């Protein structure tokens, strides 16, 4: 798992890597611009690592079919308004 975060002057990179023979290898992305970094090593609680769930899976069934149809109809009406000629 890898997470990149950039602010104005700071870049942060989070990776979960496997330890082999008491060593680890961290490969930095090409756009990670630093000559010196701080490394903090923490053991990973395997139970806290969850696979990333897509939004379509997270929100499936969140609204009723009737509400979804109304929303879909409304969105189509709004989109059709965009395509009309305005003089």
N, C-alpha and C positions, 0 to 999 in steps of 0.2 A: 504494500500500500504506500502511496506517495502523495503528499499534499504540498503544493507550492503556494506561498503567500508572499506578496510583495507590497511594501508601503513605499513612501517617498525615498527613504534612505536605508531601509532594512529589507533584507530578503530572508525568508524562513523556509526551511525544507523539512518535512517530516517523512520518514521512511520506516517501515518495519522490515528488518533484515534478519536473516538467519546467522547465528554465530557458529562458526566452524573452527575447531581447534583453538578456542579462546580468541578468535580474531573475527573481524567483520570488515566488509568492503563496502564503502559508500561511494556511489557514482553520482556526481553532481550533473545537473542539466547544463547544456552549453550556455544558456543565458544566465547562469548563476555566477555573478561577478564578484568574487572575493578571493583574496590571496591568503587570508587567515580566517578560520572559523572556530566557533565553540561547539564542542560535541558533548551532549549529555546522554548517557546510556541508562535506560530504564528497562527492567524486565517487562515483557508484555503479558497481560492477563488474557489468555486465549479466549476466555468466555466473553470478554468485552468487545472483541473484534467481530463485527457483523458485516456481512456482505452488503454492498451498496444496493439499495432498493430503488428501482426506477419510479419516477413520479406516477406513471400510469398504473403501477402496481400499488403504490401507497394510497392513491385516491380512488381506486376502482370501487364502485358501489357507494361512494360518498354522498351522491345525490340520487334521487329517484329517477326512473326512466322518464317519467312525465316531465320533471323539471329539466332534465337533460335535453329532451326534445324541444321544450320552450326556449331554452338557452340557445340551442343550435339554430332554431328558426330566427330568433332575434339577431344572432351574429350574421346570418346570411342576409337579413334585411339591411343591417348596418354596412356590410361589405358592398352590397349593391348600390348603396348611396354614394360610395366612394367613386364608382365608375360612371356616374352621370356627368354630363358636360355642364360646366358652370361658366356663364358668360359675364 
